[in-house]
């Protein structure tokens, strides 16, 4: 398929700049093939039953954006892509002149980063500090809001651009489908007998990188780290044996599960995934997907089109625009049923 097959017109005013007043106050578009139903996110429990499994991504967003200057005085912006260890990271670096190996970047006149090597679009950096890199980021970093959110991070964003169940630091973008859940909703699901389980996939900055080729088969997907616990494998196995349905909360949860089941059976453990899902992909585990609305021409739009059907998703997005749904990270949600042949 071509990149242009995944384009659509979105008025700027439909890009949500702030979250809804309450997490569960978002709208929910239920997509079941050609059938569309306008609901509220608070209705989600009525679409579930005891024995269903919801798989959440428990990654936690880190303060991954840093501002500093080179020894020459030039300004530098660093966006951490992945923490490699307590002192090294891969990052995107924006500067008037590309730093070379050995170059030093000073953050807030306190912390020094050294550029070790370039790895494609990324730079391998080493942090020289008396504390670990996570603490440096917590002290000097800023929340990396997506590029389509125009305001600088505010105190409220540090809470709302984070799921209530986030526990594993490492993401530079939120798994946004999970932003709609609050503690009361989770308690209601527990009381219903819905099983909650988790995977970890640390969302990278590459999630915002555009697809630059018209033939999407030529696109190279960014790599992200994931972990599947034994308890999640057991919960999914039990659901499949007892008739429960598997619902991935977010495209990141879905990609983690599908990546860990490439041989047909879900395996516990960790690894890297660059799985690129496009129409024609055959899903192994997930039957339902909860997700937000995605950018035109994005790999995430291609994924949901594979899951719910390309023509069905085009119609659903056109409906959402016409009905003035709110789009992207702070926007509304969709519940998509997998088409039979996906």
N, C-alpha and C positions, 0 to 999 in steps of 0.2 A: 504494500500500500504506500501511498505518497503522503508526505507531510501535510500537504494541503487538504487531505481527507479529514484532518483533525483540527481544522480551523473553524472558528465561529465568531460572530460579532458580539462583543460584550460592552455595553455602555459603562464608562468609567464610574458612574455613580453607583453601580451595583457591586463594586469591589469594596467589601467591608473593611473599614479603617479601624473599627473598634468592635469588641465582642458584644453580644446581646447582654442586656442587664443582668440576667441570670443564665447560668450555663445551659439549663434545660429549656430555655425560652426560645431557642432557635426553631426554625421550621424544618420539616422533614418531607422530602419528596420520595415516595415509595415507587420504585421502578420494577415492574414485573413483566418483562417482555414489552409489549406494546401498551400495557395498562399502566396508567399513571394515577397516583392518588396523592393529593395535597394533605399533609398532616402536620402536627407539631411534634417536636422531638420528645416531648413528655408522653406521647402516645406509644413510644417504642415498646414498653413492656407488653402492651396489648398485641403486639406482633410476634411475641415469643411465647414459649411454653416450657414447662418443667422438663429438664433433660437436655435442653439446648445448651450449647457451649459458646460463650463469647471469649474471643482471644484478643487480649489487649497488648499493646506495646508499652512496656513499663520504662522505656528510656526517659532520661531527664535532660532537658536543655541546659547547656552550659553557657556561660557568658563568653562567647567565642570571638567577639569582635574587639580588636585592640587598635589603638591609635598611638603612633610614636614618630620618631624621626631618625634618619640616618646620621652618621657622623658628619656628613657634609651639610646637615641642616634640612635636607629634603623631607617632606612629610610622607608618612607611610601608613597604610591601613592594612591590617592583618585580619583575615577571617580563618580561624582554625577549622580545618576539615576533619581531622582525626587526631586524637591523642595516641601516640605510639608507645609511650612509657611515661615515667614521672617527669621527664625533662624534654623529650622530643615530640614534635608534632608535624603533621603535614598541613599546609595552609595555602590559601590564596593570598597573594600579596599585591597590593595596588600602590604604585609609586610612579613618579614622573619618569624615572629611569630604573629599569629592572636591576635589583640588587644581585651581585655576583657572590659566588662562594667565598666565605670569609667576611662578608659585609656584616656590620653590627647595627642593630636597631634598638634604640632606647625608648622604653615605655615609661612615661610619667617621671622621667629623671631618676628612676629607681631600679628598673628591671631591664636587663639586656638580653636580646635575642641574637643568635648568630645564624646566618644563612649557611647551611651545610652543602646543599645540592639542590638542583632543580629536577623534578620528576614529572615530566609532561607539563600540564597546566599548574601543577602544585610545586611548592617549595618545602623542603625539609628544613625545619628550624630547630635550634636547641636553645632552651631557656637557661640562662645562667643566673640562678637565684639561690638564696639560702633555704627556700621552701620548694615544694613540688609544684608542677605546672597547674594542677587543679586549683591550688590555693592562689597562685598568681592570677589566674583567670577570674576567680571569685572576687579578688581584691581590685583588679585593674580592668577587667573586661566589661563589655556591655552586651546586653541581650541582643542576639542577632535577629531582629525582626525581618521578615521577608521584604524584598525590594519594592513590592507593590504597596506596602504600608508606608504612608508618607510621613507620619510623625515619628520623632525620636522616641526611644523606649521610655516609658513612664513607670512609676512605681506599680501601678495597677497591672501593667504588662507582665511584670515579673511573677505575678500570680496567675493571670488569665492565659498567658502564653505557656502554660505548663499544665499537664493533666493532674487531677487530684491524686492519682495513684503513681505518679512518676517516682522512681526509686533508684534507677541506675544511671548515673551521670555519664554523658558522652555524646549527646545529640547536639547538632547546631541548628536544627529546625524541629519544631514540635510535630508529633504525630497527631495531626489536627482533628481527626475524627473523634479522638478521645476527649477533646476539650469540652464536648457537650455534656459529659457525665459529671454529676455532683455526688456527694456522699449519700444523699437521700435516694437518688436513683439506683445507686449500687446496692444499697440496703434493700430496696424494693425487689430488685432482681434476685438477691439472695433468698428473700422470703418466698419467692415464687418457685424456687428450686432450679433456677437457671445457674449453670456452672460458670464461674469466672476463672480464667486462667491467663497466663501471660507468656509472651516471648519478649526478647530484647533485640531491637534493631536500632543502632545508633544512626539516626538520619544525618546524612552529610550535606554539605553545602552544594554538592553536585545536583541535588534535587531541584535546584533553581537554574541549572545550566540549560540553555536552550538547545534544541535539536537543530543542527546546522546543515543537515543534508536532506534533500527532497525525498530520496529513496530511504525509507526508515530502516531498511535492512542493513544499511551501512553505518547506522549510529552505534557508537560504543558507550555502553552504560557505565556510569560511575559505580565503584565498588563500595559496599557498606558491610560493617561487621554485625553479625547476629548470633544469638544464643537461644537454644531451645531446651528448656528444662525437662527432666524426666516426667514431672508431674503433668506437664502439658501434653506430652505424648500419651500418657495414661488416660487423661480426661478425654482426649479426642478418640482414642481407641474405644473407650467405654461408650461414648455417644454414638459412634458408628455401629456398635453392636446392639444398642438399645433404641435406635431410631431418633436420637437427638440430632439436631442440625448444627453445623459448624458455621459460625458467623465471625468473620474477621473484622475487628474494629480498626479500620484504616488499611490503606494500601501497603503500609510497611509491615503490618502483621501478616497480611496475605503473602507478600514477597518472602518473608522469613519462612513461613510454613511451606510454601511451594519450593523454596530453595532447599529445605531440609528433607524434602520428599521426592527428589529428582529420580530416585530409584524405585519409586512407587509406594514405599512405606516411609512414614515420618520417623526420623531418627533424632534422638537427643544429641546435643553437643553444640559446638560453635564453629564458625567459619566466616568466610567472606562471600558475598554474593554480588554478582553483576547481572542477575537475571533480568532480562528485558522482555516483558510480556506484551504481545501485540495480538490483534485479532487472528484467530487460528490456533492459539495456544490451548492446550487441553489441561484443565485444572484437575488436580489430584485429590484435594481435600476440602476446600472451602466451597460452601453452597450459597452463602449470603455475604454481602459486603456492605459495611457501613463506611461512608466516606464523605468528604466535602466535595465541592465543585472545584474543578481543576483548570489550570491555564490552557488557553488555546495552544495547539501544537506541542503539548507537553507529553512526556513519556507516561505520566500518570493518567492523562486522558486516554491514551492508547490502551493502558491496562484496563481501565473500567469499561472501555469499548469492547475489549476482548471478553470481559466477564458478562456484561449485560447485553451484548450485541451492538454492533456499530450503528446500525440504523436506529435502533431503539434509543441509544444514548444521544444521538444527534437530535432526535425528537424530544427527549427529556430535557436536554440543555436549552433547546428553543422554547420549550414550555416554561422552564425556570426563568429565562430572560423575560418572557412575556408576563409572567406572574410576579416579577420583581423580587425573586429570591436574592439573597445576599451571597456573594461569591468569595471563594478562596479561604485562607486560614481562619479568619474571624467570622466567616459566613455560615450559611445554613448547611444542612446535611442531606444525604441521600441514603436510602436503603435499597440496594440493588440485588435482585434475585438472579442467580446464574442461569443463563439460557441453557437449554437441554444439551446442545451439542458443543458446549465450551468445556 
